[in-house]
Amino acid sequence: MGFTRKLHRLLPLRSRSIEPDAVIDLGQYVRFPGGYRPHNPSIVRYGQNLLVCVRGVAYEAHEKFGFYRNPDGLPSLNRLFLMDNDMRFVGRPAVADDRLDGLEDLKLFGGLGRIWAVGGLPIGDPKNFSGCVITLVEFNPDLTDCRLIQVQSPLGFRFEKNWAPFVADDALHFIYSCQPLVVLRYDPESRSVSFVGPQQRDPSTLAFLEGGSSGGFTTASGTVFLTHRRVVRLPSRRRVYLCRVRCLSRDFTSFRGGQFFSIRQPGKHIQFANGMLLDDDRVLITYGETDSAARLACFSTERFRRLAFPRA
């Protein structure tokens, strides 16, 4: 399956570029130790404000061929801050910075009366980790502290990441696989997940070509997510991450997808979207750029729906 997945990444995908109405540098609001760079931000509404998480990375990346080195074994760091509706810096929550150290690609989301996040925690040698376990973060309502809960793989895989969280029927769920569609339900008592709907999928059918980039948002037509897919351009072998909006039906049986797109022309910069927020009149997408910048792109809701949402 790994070889087949690599071949699929070489296939050309039709996509469009969408120009934002505005782009904000989120890295200006955080501070990391020397050698770290801002990356992979996410966003969620918190009352009248916006809560943002920016990841700090210190690994070495080869932009063209896509390999990473972390010779010093430095962990990912995460910094939280608040912005108002005009996206001006407000302050920082009381939760200690080091509570989220080590977690990668944290996706903030809201539900069940509080703020959550989900990300991956590398396991094994910090300089060359061999696995990754999903970690659920449950914040106190006042953001003074949080609880970290490791969630084991439903199929016993050693490497798990990019689960897309959402709330349905007063319970946490995750999109585990986009194609074929596999949905998980989280049990807070056992801290485990179970498959929703049809029986467990054959692991050999799960290509994981497309992964979650945001939590789900309930709309009239279903639950909407932002996903991403990595492709490799030939003959340059340059990596490109493309985004896509998907809509999960209320009965969890279909997962319609819109057209793939990039934010602006990707050019030489690698974009990795890691969060989305749907407001009444705007759509906010947070993304990392070339492992060295954290951005927020703002779109008018009407135009973004027309260009990116799945067609009926």
Backbone as CSV, one residue per row, in Angstrom:
resi,resn,N_x,N_y,N_z,CA_x,CA_y,CA_z,C_x,C_y,C_z
1,MET,0.827,-1.210,0.000,0.000,0.000,0.000,0.860,1.257,0.000
2,GLY,2.006,1.218,0.708,2.881,2.385,0.734,3.377,2.754,-0.648
3,PHE,3.754,1.740,-1.450,4.231,1.997,-2.802,3.112,2.557,-3.670
4,THR,1.908,2.000,-3.532,0.768,2.488,-4.304,0.447,3.927,-3.951
5,ARG,0.538,4.264,-2.658,0.260,5.629,-2.230,1.251,6.609,-2.850
6,LYS,2.521,6.212,-2.908,3.525,7.079,-3.531,3.219,7.309,-5.002
7,LEU,2.756,6.273,-5.701,2.401,6.429,-7.106,1.225,7.393,-7.270
8,HIS,0.238,7.276,-6.377,-0.923,8.169,-6.451,-0.515,9.629,-6.253
9,ARG,0.506,9.867,-5.438,0.927,11.247,-5.196,1.551,11.869,-6.442
10,LEU,1.966,11.050,-7.386,2.556,11.567,-8.621,1.501,11.915,-9.665
11,LEU,0.263,11.474,-9.439,-0.787,11.753,-10.415,-1.168,13.228,-10.372
12,PRO,-1.349,13.862,-11.517,-1.736,15.283,-11.521,-3.154,15.468,-11.001
13,LEU,-3.365,16.517,-10.207,-4.687,16.863,-9.707,-5.061,18.254,-10.210
14,ARG,-6.281,18.384,-10.675,-6.757,19.708,-11.083,-7.016,20.543,-9.834
15,SER,-6.557,21.768,-9.861,-6.751,22.642,-8.710,-6.814,24.088,-9.182
16,ARG,-7.251,24.951,-8.288,-7.297,26.386,-8.569,-6.630,27.114,-7.411
17,SER,-6.204,28.319,-7.649,-5.690,29.164,-6.571,-6.753,30.201,-6.221
18,ILE,-6.895,30.465,-4.930,-7.885,31.425,-4.442,-7.151,32.532,-3.711
19,GLU,-7.339,33.739,-4.136,-6.681,34.882,-3.519,-7.478,35.336,-2.297
20,PRO,-6.860,35.391,-1.119,-7.574,35.852,0.080,-7.860,37.349,0.014
21,ASP,-8.816,37.780,0.810,-9.063,39.212,0.963,-7.975,39.864,1.804
22,ALA,-7.382,39.086,2.718,-6.289,39.593,3.555,-5.514,38.410,4.099
23,VAL,-4.227,38.630,4.387,-3.375,37.610,5.007,-2.672,38.247,6.201
24,ILE,-2.674,37.559,7.326,-2.083,38.070,8.561,-0.946,37.158,8.988
25,ASP,0.160,37.744,9.412,1.297,36.997,9.937,1.043,36.707,11.411
26,LEU,0.739,35.444,11.745,0.470,35.070,13.128,1.746,34.907,13.942
27,GLY,2.881,34.741,13.277,4.139,34.566,13.979,4.563,35.782,14.780
28,GLN,4.017,36.952,14.439,4.394,38.175,15.152,3.876,38.185,16.589
29,TYR,2.923,37.310,16.913,2.306,37.315,18.232,2.872,36.251,19.171
30,VAL,3.875,35.493,18.733,4.427,34.432,19.573,5.938,34.573,19.645
31,ARG,6.524,33.978,20.679,7.968,33.967,20.851,8.414,32.536,21.133
32,PHE,9.436,32.096,20.392,10.005,30.771,20.585,11.490,30.901,20.888
33,PRO,12.098,29.864,21.481,13.549,29.890,21.707,14.313,29.977,20.383
34,GLY,15.578,30.347,20.462,16.408,30.436,19.279,16.445,29.130,18.511
35,GLY,16.394,29.217,17.182,16.399,28.042,16.330,15.024,27.541,15.955
36,TYR,13.980,28.022,16.637,12.610,27.621,16.324,11.976,28.596,15.335
37,ARG,11.021,28.071,14.538,10.290,28.879,13.568,8.789,28.630,13.737
38,PRO,7.953,29.641,13.525,6.504,29.435,13.632,5.981,28.615,12.456
39,HIS,4.968,27.802,12.714,4.448,26.911,11.686,3.066,26.415,12.091
40,ASN,2.326,25.839,11.169,1.079,25.081,11.354,0.136,25.651,12.421
41,PRO,-0.390,26.855,12.243,-1.318,27.407,13.235,-2.720,26.806,13.093
42,SER,-3.508,26.936,14.149,-4.927,26.571,14.100,-5.722,27.618,14.867
43,ILE,-7.058,27.589,14.715,-7.887,28.665,15.258,-9.251,28.124,15.657
44,VAL,-9.845,28.728,16.700,-11.186,28.375,17.133,-11.806,29.609,17.782
45,ARG,-13.133,29.697,17.739,-13.797,30.801,18.437,-13.857,30.490,19.923
46,TYR,-13.561,31.536,20.737,-13.617,31.427,22.192,-14.394,32.633,22.706
47,GLY,-15.707,32.463,22.895,-16.552,33.584,23.294,-16.548,34.662,22.235
48,GLN,-16.231,35.882,22.628,-16.171,36.994,21.694,-14.815,37.102,20.999
49,ASN,-13.875,36.263,21.382,-12.527,36.331,20.829,-12.215,35.103,19.977
50,LEU,-11.005,35.087,19.447,-10.484,33.965,18.679,-9.267,33.423,19.414
51,LEU,-9.233,32.114,19.618,-8.076,31.460,20.224,-7.235,30.855,19.115
52,VAL,-5.921,31.149,19.142,-5.002,30.695,18.097,-3.878,29.896,18.734
53,CYS,-3.479,28.819,18.085,-2.299,28.053,18.484,-1.306,28.086,17.331
54,VAL,-0.046,28.437,17.623,1.026,28.411,16.629,2.062,27.390,17.078
55,ARG,2.405,26.497,16.195,3.423,25.480,16.494,4.810,26.032,16.182
56,GLY,5.780,25.714,17.032,7.164,26.067,16.771,7.958,24.822,16.412
57,VAL,8.733,24.878,15.326,9.515,23.721,14.882,10.990,24.101,14.799
58,ALA,11.857,23.106,15.031,13.303,23.347,14.988,14.015,22.301,14.148
59,TYR,13.251,21.566,13.339,13.889,20.563,12.495,14.423,21.195,11.216
60,GLU,15.229,20.435,10.510,15.738,20.862,9.217,14.887,20.209,8.138
61,ALA,14.454,20.973,7.144,13.596,20.440,6.092,14.224,20.687,4.734
62,HIS,14.091,19.699,3.858,14.503,19.869,2.468,13.249,20.198,1.675
63,GLU,13.138,21.437,1.212,11.909,21.910,0.610,11.508,21.100,-0.616
64,LYS,12.473,20.709,-1.427,12.153,20.053,-2.688,11.798,18.587,-2.511
65,PHE,12.612,17.859,-1.754,12.440,16.412,-1.700,11.664,15.935,-0.480
66,GLY,11.428,16.810,0.470,10.482,16.501,1.522,10.978,15.648,2.663
67,PHE,12.283,15.583,2.911,12.723,14.845,4.082,13.066,15.814,5.206
68,TYR,12.981,15.314,6.433,13.179,16.137,7.614,14.273,15.526,8.488
69,ARG,15.053,16.375,9.126,16.075,15.943,10.065,15.939,16.750,11.349
70,ASN,16.096,16.059,12.460,16.043,16.732,13.750,17.239,16.246,14.570
71,PRO,18.457,16.666,14.179,19.666,16.101,14.794,19.765,16.353,16.290
72,ASP,19.134,17.403,16.798,19.207,17.701,18.232,18.024,17.126,19.013
73,GLY,17.087,16.491,18.317,15.940,15.903,18.996,15.050,16.923,19.676
74,LEU,14.977,18.144,19.145,14.181,19.201,19.773,12.691,18.979,19.503
75,PRO,11.851,19.045,20.535,10.416,18.775,20.341,9.705,19.971,19.725
76,SER,8.536,19.715,19.147,7.659,20.811,18.744,7.164,21.540,19.989
77,LEU,6.997,22.852,19.870,6.417,23.666,20.931,5.110,24.253,20.420
78,ASN,4.241,24.668,21.336,2.964,25.271,20.940,2.680,26.474,21.816
79,ARG,2.272,27.576,21.191,1.972,28.807,21.914,0.555,29.268,21.576
80,LEU,-0.199,29.604,22.619,-1.580,30.053,22.476,-1.683,31.554,22.694
81,PHE,-2.583,32.195,21.967,-2.897,33.590,22.236,-4.306,33.895,21.751
82,LEU,-4.832,35.039,22.185,-6.192,35.462,21.849,-6.154,36.680,20.948
83,MET,-7.077,36.719,19.979,-7.291,37.889,19.134,-8.758,38.289,19.213
84,ASP,-9.037,39.584,18.955,-10.426,40.009,18.881,-10.963,39.769,17.478
85,ASN,-12.195,40.147,17.232,-12.822,39.889,15.933,-12.164,40.659,14.797
86,ASP,-11.448,41.730,15.142,-10.702,42.473,14.128,-9.292,41.924,13.969
87,MET,-9.053,40.784,14.606,-7.789,40.050,14.528,-6.610,40.856,15.055
88,ARG,-6.885,41.583,16.149,-5.842,42.279,16.892,-5.506,41.471,18.141
89,PHE,-4.241,41.461,18.500,-3.774,40.699,19.657,-4.452,41.206,20.929
90,VAL,-4.966,40.261,21.751,-5.640,40.597,22.996,-4.800,40.190,24.208
91,GLY,-4.241,38.993,24.175,-3.469,38.498,25.304,-3.267,37.002,25.191
92,ARG,-2.797,36.417,26.283,-2.520,34.984,26.298,-3.326,34.316,27.410
93,PRO,-3.824,33.113,27.177,-4.532,32.402,28.247,-3.562,31.978,29.344
94,ALA,-4.107,31.589,30.475,-3.274,31.287,31.645,-2.614,29.914,31.575
95,VAL,-3.088,29.024,30.692,-2.506,27.689,30.630,-1.013,27.786,30.306
96,ALA,-0.194,27.014,31.020,1.259,27.092,30.856,1.687,26.632,29.472
97,ASP,2.680,27.317,28.913,3.158,26.983,27.570,3.614,25.527,27.474
98,ASP,4.336,25.055,28.512,4.940,23.724,28.399,3.930,22.586,28.502
99,ARG,2.665,22.881,28.779,1.652,21.830,28.838,1.461,21.172,27.480
100,LEU,1.781,21.882,26.403,1.535,21.364,25.060,2.815,21.036,24.316
101,ASP,3.945,21.037,25.018,5.215,20.727,24.368,5.206,19.299,23.823
102,GLY,5.800,19.125,22.654,5.936,17.808,22.049,4.830,17.438,21.092
103,LEU,3.679,18.104,21.179,2.543,17.776,20.323,2.687,18.440,18.955
104,GLU,2.329,17.708,17.912,2.490,18.194,16.547,1.133,18.394,15.876
105,ASP,1.067,19.439,15.047,-0.114,19.720,14.215,-1.400,19.769,15.044
106,LEU,-1.364,20.484,16.169,-2.560,20.616,17.004,-3.676,21.315,16.239
107,LYS,-4.861,20.728,16.279,-6.034,21.323,15.660,-7.001,21.719,16.769
108,LEU,-7.232,23.015,16.951,-8.193,23.497,17.932,-9.610,23.294,17.405
109,PHE,-10.526,22.963,18.306,-11.937,22.881,17.925,-12.790,23.065,19.174
110,GLY,-14.052,23.388,18.977,-14.965,23.621,20.086,-16.086,22.605,20.080
111,GLY,-16.652,22.350,21.273,-17.781,21.442,21.374,-18.007,20.990,22.796
112,LEU,-19.236,20.608,23.097,-19.590,20.102,24.428,-19.253,21.114,25.513
113,GLY,-19.352,22.399,25.185,-19.197,23.452,26.165,-17.777,23.834,26.507
114,ARG,-16.804,23.413,25.678,-15.426,23.784,25.976,-14.573,23.744,24.715
115,ILE,-13.294,24.118,24.898,-12.324,24.094,23.806,-11.503,22.812,23.904
116,TRP,-11.231,22.228,22.738,-10.424,21.020,22.631,-9.320,21.240,21.605
117,ALA,-8.414,20.289,21.565,-7.443,20.213,20.479,-7.083,18.755,20.286
118,VAL,-6.627,18.417,19.092,-6.165,17.069,18.827,-4.902,17.163,17.985
119,GLY,-3.914,16.335,18.316,-2.653,16.349,17.586,-1.946,15.017,17.732
120,GLY,-0.719,14.979,17.243,0.061,13.752,17.316,1.248,13.916,18.250
121,LEU,1.562,12.867,19.011,2.715,12.869,19.898,3.701,11.815,19.396
122,PRO,4.874,12.239,18.878,5.863,11.267,18.388,6.351,10.363,19.511
123,ILE,6.587,9.097,19.170,7.118,8.142,20.128,8.387,7.526,19.555
124,GLY,9.245,7.077,20.423,10.511,6.510,19.992,11.640,7.496,20.218
125,ASP,12.710,7.343,19.481,13.884,8.197,19.580,13.524,9.609,19.127
126,PRO,13.705,10.645,19.962,13.361,12.013,19.552,14.087,12.473,18.297
127,LYS,15.257,11.890,18.021,16.006,12.297,16.835,15.530,11.564,15.578
128,ASN,14.779,10.503,15.772,14.292,9.733,14.632,13.122,8.884,15.108
129,PHE,11.985,9.547,15.388,10.883,8.812,15.996,10.283,7.815,15.010
130,SER,9.736,6.746,15.592,9.235,5.642,14.771,7.731,5.475,14.850
131,GLY,7.055,6.348,15.543,5.611,6.239,15.657,5.005,7.543,16.125
132,CYS,3.682,7.592,16.150,2.983,8.802,16.570,1.613,8.387,17.100
133,VAL,1.266,8.851,18.313,-0.006,8.503,18.929,-0.893,9.751,18.996
134,ILE,-2.167,9.567,18.665,-3.120,10.672,18.726,-3.315,11.102,20.179
135,THR,-3.284,12.412,20.406,-3.465,12.962,21.752,-4.575,14.001,21.720
136,LEU,-5.560,13.806,22.580,-6.686,14.720,22.710,-6.411,15.665,23.873
137,VAL,-6.602,16.956,23.656,-6.387,17.971,24.686,-7.744,18.546,25.085
138,GLU,-8.077,18.449,26.356,-9.326,19.004,26.884,-8.984,20.187,27.779
139,PHE,-9.329,21.400,27.349,-9.017,22.605,28.108,-10.083,22.856,29.174
140,ASN,-9.654,23.397,30.312,-10.613,23.923,31.276,-11.415,25.043,30.622
141,PRO,-12.666,25.247,31.051,-13.477,26.293,30.419,-12.834,27.675,30.438
142,ASP,-12.023,27.978,31.471,-11.392,29.292,31.551,-9.966,29.302,30.986
143,LEU,-9.558,28.202,30.363,-8.238,28.079,29.720,-7.077,28.249,30.708
144,THR,-7.307,27.854,31.963,-6.223,27.938,32.939,-5.360,26.679,32.945
145,ASP,-5.880,25.585,32.436,-5.124,24.335,32.388,-5.787,23.427,31.363
146,CYS,-5.210,22.249,31.160,-5.769,21.304,30.208,-5.399,19.883,30.620
147,ARG,-6.105,18.935,30.071,-5.852,17.515,30.307,-5.482,16.861,28.990
148,LEU,-4.411,16.064,28.977,-3.956,15.386,27.771,-4.326,13.911,27.852
149,ILE,-4.971,13.414,26.794,-5.486,12.048,26.764,-4.957,11.355,25.506
150,GLN,-4.195,10.301,25.675,-3.714,9.546,24.521,-4.794,8.568,24.064
151,VAL,-5.005,8.550,22.750,-6.045,7.707,22.150,-5.363,6.686,21.251
152,GLN,-5.570,5.421,21.546,-4.895,4.373,20.803,-5.505,4.175,19.415
153,SER,-4.691,3.707,18.507,-5.128,3.460,17.137,-6.227,2.406,17.105
154,PRO,-7.306,2.624,16.352,-8.366,1.617,16.279,-7.932,0.370,15.521
155,LEU,-6.847,0.461,14.757,-6.372,-0.676,13.971,-5.005,-1.167,14.437
156,GLY,-4.526,-0.618,15.548,-3.243,-1.051,16.061,-2.050,-0.503,15.309
157,PHE,-2.252,0.536,14.499,-1.140,1.132,13.767,-0.215,1.865,14.739
158,ARG,1.071,1.869,14.424,2.038,2.557,15.268,2.098,4.051,14.950
159,PHE,1.660,4.435,13.781,1.743,5.838,13.366,0.346,6.340,13.020
160,GLU,-0.130,7.350,13.774,-1.443,7.950,13.541,-1.325,9.470,13.594
161,LYS,-1.993,10.159,12.684,-2.069,11.619,12.729,-3.165,12.106,11.794
162,ASN,-3.469,13.408,11.925,-4.415,14.097,11.038,-5.837,13.556,11.121
163,TRP,-6.279,13.140,12.338,-7.691,12.849,12.530,-8.444,14.184,12.548
164,ALA,-9.625,14.211,11.936,-10.426,15.435,11.864,-11.573,15.356,12.865
165,PRO,-11.571,16.174,13.928,-12.568,16.053,14.988,-13.867,16.785,14.661
166,PHE,-14.960,16.285,15.235,-16.239,16.994,15.172,-17.152,16.449,16.259
167,VAL,-18.210,17.192,16.557,-19.175,16.803,17.586,-20.500,16.476,16.917
168,ALA,-21.062,15.316,17.250,-22.377,14.905,16.749,-23.047,14.060,17.818
169,ASP,-24.345,14.210,17.953,-25.106,13.435,18.941,-24.491,13.555,20.332
170,ASP,-24.033,14.773,20.675,-23.463,15.059,21.999,-22.262,14.179,22.325
171,ALA,-21.459,13.857,21.309,-20.265,13.048,21.517,-19.186,13.465,20.526
172,LEU,-17.925,13.248,20.921,-16.814,13.532,20.023,-16.679,12.422,18.983
173,HIS,-16.408,12.844,17.749,-16.172,11.924,16.647,-14.934,12.383,15.890
174,PHE,-14.434,11.501,15.027,-13.299,11.830,14.168,-13.515,11.236,12.782
175,ILE,-13.128,11.994,11.759,-12.957,11.402,10.441,-11.587,10.747,10.451
176,TYR,-11.578,9.426,10.331,-10.321,8.675,10.369,-9.740,8.505,8.967
177,SER,-10.607,8.266,7.999,-10.201,8.107,6.606,-11.210,8.804,5.718
178,CYS,-10.700,9.532,4.716,-11.580,10.223,3.769,-12.048,9.298,2.650
179,GLN,-11.142,8.473,2.150,-11.441,7.555,1.051,-10.763,6.223,1.319
180,PRO,-11.509,5.187,1.678,-12.946,5.161,1.945,-13.274,5.907,3.239
181,LEU,-14.516,6.353,3.338,-14.936,7.103,4.515,-14.993,6.185,5.727
182,VAL,-14.271,6.568,6.781,-14.297,5.841,8.054,-14.467,6.866,9.169
183,VAL,-15.498,6.699,9.995,-15.810,7.610,11.090,-15.628,6.881,12.412
184,LEU,-15.028,7.570,13.388,-14.817,7.021,14.727,-15.619,7.809,15.749
185,ARG,-16.042,7.137,16.810,-16.699,7.776,17.947,-15.822,7.577,19.176
186,TYR,-15.632,8.644,19.946,-14.770,8.605,21.126,-15.585,8.318,22.379
187,ASP,-15.107,7.377,23.194,-15.733,7.030,24.463,-14.894,7.614,25.600
188,PRO,-15.397,8.623,26.320,-14.589,9.266,27.366,-14.306,8.351,28.549
189,GLU,-15.123,7.340,28.793,-14.904,6.457,29.927,-13.696,5.550,29.696
190,SER,-13.647,4.931,28.519,-12.549,4.012,28.223,-11.392,4.700,27.510
191,ARG,-11.596,5.965,27.115,-10.603,6.711,26.338,-10.227,5.962,25.055
192,SER,-11.224,5.384,24.439,-10.992,4.610,23.224,-11.949,5.076,22.135
193,VAL,-11.713,4.624,20.917,-12.577,4.952,19.796,-13.133,3.668,19.196
194,SER,-14.320,3.788,18.604,-14.953,2.656,17.934,-15.449,3.110,16.572
195,PHE,-15.606,2.177,15.662,-16.054,2.504,14.318,-17.552,2.790,14.315
196,VAL,-17.952,3.788,13.517,-19.360,4.151,13.375,-19.839,3.657,12.021
197,GLY,-21.015,3.023,11.996,-21.567,2.593,10.713,-21.127,1.194,10.351
198,PRO,-20.699,1.025,9.089,-20.343,-0.323,8.615,-19.216,-0.932,9.440
199,GLN,-19.036,-2.225,9.270,-17.988,-2.915,10.011,-16.622,-2.353,9.665
200,GLN,-15.666,-2.672,10.515,-14.291,-2.176,10.359,-13.793,-2.392,8.932
201,ARG,-13.161,-1.363,8.404,-12.621,-1.453,7.051,-11.376,-2.330,7.015
202,ASP,-11.135,-2.921,5.874,-9.909,-3.668,5.654,-8.756,-2.677,5.642
203,PRO,-7.772,-2.822,6.550,-6.666,-1.855,6.590,-5.959,-1.680,5.253
204,SER,-5.970,-2.703,4.423,-5.265,-2.615,3.137,-5.936,-1.650,2.174
205,THR,-7.194,-1.253,2.449,-7.896,-0.318,1.558,-7.675,1.141,1.957
206,LEU,-7.034,1.397,3.100,-6.904,2.753,3.622,-5.609,3.382,3.109
207,ALA,-5.727,4.215,2.091,-4.536,4.810,1.486,-4.056,6.043,2.235
208,PHE,-4.961,6.735,2.960,-4.626,7.951,3.707,-3.944,8.990,2.805
209,LEU,-4.439,9.149,1.596,-3.897,10.174,0.704,-4.343,11.573,1.128
210,GLU,-5.504,11.646,1.755,-6.092,12.932,2.145,-6.324,12.909,3.649
211,GLY,-5.943,13.989,4.342,-6.067,14.027,5.787,-6.780,15.264,6.277
212,GLY,-7.165,15.242,7.539,-7.895,16.355,8.117,-7.011,17.562,8.370
213,SER,-7.510,18.727,8.004,-6.832,19.984,8.287,-7.611,20.852,9.262
214,SER,-8.828,20.475,9.587,-9.619,21.277,10.527,-10.647,20.396,11.197
215,GLY,-11.226,20.919,12.285,-12.385,20.288,12.871,-13.598,20.536,12.000
216,GLY,-14.696,19.853,12.324,-15.914,19.982,11.535,-16.847,21.057,12.066
217,PHE,-17.587,21.687,11.137,-18.549,22.738,11.473,-19.921,22.327,10.957
218,THR,-20.914,22.386,11.839,-22.272,22.001,11.459,-22.914,23.080,10.597
219,THR,-23.420,22.686,9.429,-24.127,23.584,8.530,-25.453,22.933,8.142
220,ALA,-26.271,23.655,7.378,-27.562,23.128,6.969,-27.425,21.876,6.104
221,SER,-26.323,21.781,5.367,-26.142,20.651,4.457,-25.330,19.505,5.056
222,GLY,-24.778,19.681,6.255,-23.967,18.642,6.881,-22.815,19.254,7.646
223,THR,-21.830,18.441,7.974,-20.662,18.893,8.722,-19.520,19.157,7.741
224,VAL,-18.983,20.380,7.785,-17.992,20.830,6.803,-16.598,20.780,7.412
225,PHE,-15.634,20.273,6.636,-14.240,20.159,7.045,-13.333,20.746,5.960
226,LEU,-12.145,21.121,6.375,-11.063,21.401,5.436,-10.099,20.225,5.500
227,THR,-9.732,19.681,4.337,-8.775,18.586,4.285,-7.582,19.010,3.428
228,HIS,-6.542,18.173,3.415,-5.369,18.477,2.599,-4.868,17.201,1.938
229,ARG,-4.167,17.388,0.843,-3.536,16.260,0.151,-2.183,16.704,-0.385
230,ARG,-1.186,15.857,-0.194,0.153,16.140,-0.706,0.324,15.483,-2.067
231,VAL,0.823,16.263,-3.022,1.141,15.741,-4.346,2.593,16.099,-4.662
232,VAL,3.168,15.379,-5.610,4.544,15.623,-6.029,4.533,15.986,-7.506
233,ARG,5.059,17.154,-7.827,5.093,17.622,-9.208,6.287,17.014,-9.943
234,LEU,6.007,16.534,-11.134,7.071,16.022,-11.989,7.324,16.998,-13.135
235,PRO,8.562,17.130,-13.618,9.744,16.347,-13.238,10.525,16.939,-12.061
236,SER,10.063,18.073,-11.490,10.850,18.756,-10.457,10.872,17.996,-9.125
237,ARG,9.869,17.110,-8.887,9.710,16.387,-7.622,9.397,17.328,-6.465
238,ARG,8.900,18.508,-6.778,8.544,19.472,-5.732,7.226,19.067,-5.073
239,ARG,7.190,19.164,-3.735,5.971,18.859,-2.993,5.018,20.042,-3.032
240,VAL,3.720,19.737,-3.141,2.671,20.743,-3.069,1.542,20.181,-2.208
241,TYR,1.065,20.975,-1.260,-0.107,20.591,-0.473,-1.306,21.361,-0.997
242,LEU,-2.352,20.637,-1.355,-3.586,21.238,-1.845,-4.690,21.059,-0.811
243,CYS,-5.592,22.032,-0.736,-6.708,21.999,0.212,-7.990,21.573,-0.500
244,ARG,-8.952,21.193,0.300,-10.249,20.811,-0.226,-11.287,20.939,0.874
245,VAL,-12.479,21.410,0.537,-13.595,21.433,1.476,-14.434,20.179,1.248
246,ARG,-14.737,19.492,2.322,-15.584,18.303,2.260,-16.788,18.474,3.185
247,CYS,-17.894,17.821,2.832,-19.127,17.906,3.611,-19.603,16.498,3.950
248,LEU,-19.681,16.199,5.249,-20.148,14.905,5.729,-21.660,14.960,5.914
249,SER,-22.367,14.008,5.306,-23.822,13.977,5.427,-24.226,13.671,6.865
250,ARG,-25.435,14.023,7.214,-25.895,13.864,8.595,-25.960,12.399,9.029
251,ASP,-26.121,11.479,8.062,-26.166,10.064,8.409,-24.801,9.379,8.278
252,PHE,-23.744,10.188,8.062,-22.362,9.682,8.003,-22.116,8.723,6.837
253,THR,-22.895,8.822,5.776,-22.733,7.865,4.678,-21.995,8.440,3.478
254,SER,-21.916,9.755,3.350,-21.216,10.353,2.211,-20.333,11.496,2.690
255,PHE,-19.296,11.773,1.911,-18.301,12.783,2.277,-17.899,13.535,1.004
256,ARG,-18.840,14.333,0.483,-18.634,15.038,-0.781,-17.471,16.017,-0.683
257,GLY,-16.719,16.124,-1.772,-15.570,17.016,-1.800,-15.676,18.067,-2.887
258,GLY,-15.183,19.280,-2.577,-15.098,20.335,-3.573,-13.803,20.214,-4.368
259,GLN,-13.542,21.208,-5.177,-12.329,21.196,-5.990,-11.112,21.497,-5.118
260,PHE,-9.983,20.870,-5.434,-8.741,21.179,-4.734,-8.317,22.609,-5.050
261,PHE,-7.709,23.266,-4.045,-7.270,24.644,-4.261,-6.031,24.933,-3.425
262,SER,-5.350,25.983,-3.780,-4.252,26.521,-2.983,-4.602,27.946,-2.603
263,ILE,-3.983,28.434,-1.540,-4.160,29.815,-1.118,-3.116,30.643,-1.849
264,ARG,-3.557,31.522,-2.695,-2.665,32.220,-3.604,-1.978,31.204,-4.520
265,GLN,-1.153,31.688,-5.416,-0.329,30.796,-6.213,0.746,30.202,-5.315
266,PRO,0.864,28.867,-5.229,1.824,28.281,-4.286,3.266,28.670,-4.578
267,GLY,3.631,28.900,-5.849,5.003,29.294,-6.163,6.001,28.346,-5.536
268,LYS,7.028,28.898,-4.927,8.046,28.054,-4.293,7.715,27.734,-2.845
269,HIS,6.620,28.300,-2.319,6.284,28.112,-0.913,5.350,26.919,-0.733
270,ILE,5.668,26.067,0.233,4.816,24.937,0.577,3.799,25.408,1.611
271,GLN,2.523,25.236,1.306,1.463,25.622,2.231,0.873,24.376,2.871
272,PHE,0.704,24.408,4.193,0.062,23.305,4.899,-1.042,23.891,5.768
273,ALA,-2.298,23.736,5.331,-3.435,24.251,6.087,-3.691,23.374,7.301
274,ASN,-3.944,24.002,8.444,-4.109,23.261,9.687,-5.280,23.764,10.517
275,GLY,-6.142,24.589,9.933,-7.288,25.071,10.692,-8.216,25.894,9.831
276,MET,-9.495,25.907,10.202,-10.484,26.714,9.496,-11.555,27.139,10.487
277,LEU,-12.064,28.339,10.290,-13.160,28.864,11.106,-14.206,29.450,10.180
278,LEU,-15.455,29.025,10.353,-16.561,29.567,9.576,-17.311,30.573,10.422
279,ASP,-17.287,31.841,10.023,-18.103,32.873,10.627,-19.235,33.206,9.670
280,ASP,-20.160,34.064,10.103,-21.295,34.391,9.251,-20.857,35.022,7.930
281,ASP,-19.920,35.953,7.996,-19.565,36.717,6.804,-18.138,36.480,6.324
282,ARG,-17.423,35.551,6.944,-16.043,35.314,6.529,-15.607,33.893,6.856
283,VAL,-14.608,33.454,6.134,-13.965,32.170,6.381,-12.500,32.448,6.676
284,LEU,-11.991,31.897,7.772,-10.592,32.060,8.154,-9.884,30.720,8.026
285,ILE,-8.761,30.694,7.326,-7.951,29.486,7.181,-6.554,29.781,7.700
286,THR,-6.076,28.939,8.606,-4.722,29.092,9.130,-3.825,28.053,8.471
287,TYR,-2.603,28.479,8.123,-1.718,27.563,7.414,-0.260,27.914,7.677
288,GLY,0.576,26.885,7.593,2.009,27.082,7.656,2.563,27.274,6.258
289,GLU,3.665,27.995,6.184,4.269,28.271,4.883,5.750,27.924,4.939
290,THR,6.136,26.901,4.160,7.526,26.463,4.021,8.183,26.227,5.383
291,ASP,7.424,25.682,6.328,7.962,25.334,7.651,8.662,26.501,8.336
292,SER,8.277,27.723,7.998,8.972,28.867,8.591,8.065,30.074,8.822
293,ALA,6.760,29.931,8.612,5.849,31.049,8.823,4.458,30.515,9.155
294,ALA,3.715,31.283,9.960,2.342,30.945,10.327,1.430,32.043,9.809
295,ARG,0.472,31.688,8.972,-0.373,32.677,8.304,-1.856,32.434,8.615
296,LEU,-2.629,33.497,8.485,-4.084,33.435,8.540,-4.631,34.120,7.307
297,ALA,-5.417,33.390,6.510,-6.020,33.935,5.297,-7.501,34.185,5.535
298,CYS,-7.967,35.356,5.146,-9.363,35.743,5.340,-10.078,35.798,3.983
299,PHE,-11.253,35.185,3.906,-12.055,35.171,2.690,-13.476,35.597,3.039
300,SER,-14.162,36.253,2.113,-15.589,36.491,2.300,-16.313,35.158,2.133
301,THR,-17.304,34.907,2.987,-17.997,33.625,2.972,-18.658,33.362,1.628
302,GLU,-19.313,34.362,1.069,-20.029,34.155,-0.191,-19.075,33.723,-1.304
303,ARG,-17.953,34.408,-1.434,-17.017,34.075,-2.508,-16.352,32.723,-2.252
304,PHE,-15.987,32.443,-0.995,-15.328,31.177,-0.690,-16.264,30.002,-0.930
305,ARG,-17.514,30.128,-0.542,-18.472,29.053,-0.799,-18.620,28.799,-2.295
306,ARG,-18.673,29.856,-3.056,-18.844,29.717,-4.515,-17.653,29.016,-5.153
307,LEU,-16.450,29.302,-4.663,-15.245,28.790,-5.292,-14.792,27.432,-4.748
308,ALA,-15.100,27.134,-3.478,-14.465,25.987,-2.844,-15.414,24.917,-2.305
309,PHE,-16.667,25.260,-2.025,-17.556,24.280,-1.417,-18.008,23.237,-2.435
310,PRO,-18.300,22.019,-1.967,-18.816,20.986,-2.884,-20.119,21.430,-3.519
311,ARG,-20.283,21.093,-4.768,-21.520,21.429,-5.468,-22.590,20.397,-5.126
312,ALA,-23.816,20.872,-5.077,-24.950,19.980,-4.737,-25.146,18.947,-5.839
